[in-house]
Amino acid sequence: MAYNRGPKEPIPEVETTVWSCTSDSCKGWMRDAFSFSKNPECPLCHSEMVQETRILPVIQ
């Protein structure tokens, strides 16, 4: 059986607005486009979230 282990195409990335959890013990975050609220709470620990920008793979 042959496997293709050749070079893969790079995944395009873009600067994306996300919501990040403010709790030091939680690493929760979500893309702004997937938020249903203007000021969401963390779905993992229910703490407040703040907006920030990250470089993430493009979702089509």
C-alpha positions in Angstrom: 0.0 0.0 0.0 1.4 3.4 -1.0 1.0 6.6 1.1 1.5 10.1 -0.3 4.0 11.8 2.1 5.0 14.5 -0.3 5.0 18.2 0.5 1.6 19.5 1.4 0.1 22.8 0.2 0.4 25.5 2.9 -2.9 26.4 4.5 -3.8 30.1 4.0 -4.0 32.1 7.2 -5.7 35.4 7.9 -5.9 37.9 10.8 -9.1 36.9 12.6 -11.1 38.6 15.4 -11.7 36.1 18.3 -13.1 36.1 21.8 -10.7 34.9 24.5 -11.5 33.9 28.0 -10.2 36.2 30.8 -9.7 33.4 33.3 -6.0 32.5 33.9 -6.9 28.9 34.4 -8.9 28.6 31.1 -7.6 28.7 27.5 -11.1 29.0 25.9 -11.6 31.1 22.8 -13.9 31.3 19.8 -14.0 33.1 16.4 -16.1 36.2 16.5 -18.0 34.9 13.5 -19.2 31.9 15.6 -20.5 34.0 18.5 -24.2 34.5 19.0 -23.8 37.4 21.5 -22.2 40.8 21.4 -20.5 40.0 24.8 -20.2 36.2 25.0 -19.3 34.3 28.1 -16.8 31.4 27.9 -18.5 28.2 27.0 -16.0 26.2 29.1 -15.9 28.1 32.4 -18.5 30.8 32.0 -16.0 33.7 32.6 -16.0 37.0 30.8 -14.4 37.1 27.3 -12.5 39.9 25.6 -11.9 40.5 21.9 -8.4 40.0 20.4 -6.9 39.2 17.0 -5.1 36.0 16.0 -3.7 34.6 12.8 -5.8 31.5 12.0 -6.4 29.2 9.1 -9.1 30.4 6.7 -12.4 28.6 7.0 -14.5 28.4 3.9 
